[in-house]
Amino acid sequence: MLSAATNQPDYADFSPPYYSASIPFVASSVVLRTLDGVPFIAVYEVNAQVGQPQVLV
């Protein structure tokens, strides 16, 4: 199943043409693109925490 969402980060401390932001999220896949198709460079880091599933009755 695929559910699309758009996230617009707050770039309060940065001015064009350099932007930086951290966006925490939970997902099984990520697509990075602009709404108008303008090329850009993205750098990302993945941080995961693996836990044991809980059985709910």
C-alpha positions as CSV (number, residue, x, y, z in Angstrom):
1,M,0.0,0.0,0.0
2,L,1.3,3.5,-0.9
3,S,0.2,6.7,0.8
4,A,1.6,9.9,-0.5
5,A,2.2,12.9,1.8
6,T,3.9,16.2,1.3
7,N,6.2,17.6,4.0
8,Q,7.4,21.2,3.9
9,P,10.2,21.7,6.4
10,D,10.7,25.0,8.3
11,Y,13.8,26.6,7.0
12,A,13.8,29.5,9.6
13,D,17.6,29.6,10.1
14,F,18.6,29.2,6.4
15,S,18.4,31.4,3.3
16,P,18.4,30.5,-0.4
17,P,20.1,28.7,-2.1
18,Y,21.1,26.6,1.0
19,Y,18.5,24.8,3.0
20,S,18.7,22.3,5.8
21,A,16.1,20.5,8.0
22,S,15.4,17.4,9.9
23,I,12.1,15.6,9.4
24,P,11.4,12.6,11.6
25,F,9.0,10.1,10.0
26,V,8.0,6.4,9.9
27,A,7.7,4.8,6.5
28,S,8.8,1.8,4.4
29,S,9.9,3.9,1.5
30,V,10.7,7.5,0.7
31,V,10.5,9.6,-2.6
32,L,12.3,12.9,-2.7
33,R,11.2,15.3,-5.4
34,T,10.0,18.9,-5.9
35,L,6.4,19.6,-6.9
36,D,7.5,21.4,-10.1
37,G,10.2,19.0,-11.1
38,V,13.2,21.3,-10.4
39,P,16.4,19.2,-10.0
40,F,18.0,19.3,-6.5
41,I,20.6,17.5,-4.4
42,A,19.5,15.6,-1.3
43,V,21.6,14.0,1.5
44,Y,19.8,11.8,4.0
45,E,20.7,9.6,7.0
46,V,18.8,6.6,8.3
47,N,18.5,5.9,12.0
48,A,16.5,2.9,13.1
49,Q,15.5,1.3,16.3
50,V,14.7,-2.4,16.2
51,G,12.4,-3.7,18.9
52,Q,10.4,-6.8,19.6
53,P,6.8,-6.8,18.4
54,Q,4.0,-6.8,21.0
55,V,1.1,-9.2,20.8
56,L,-2.2,-7.5,21.5
57,V,-5.2,-9.6,22.4
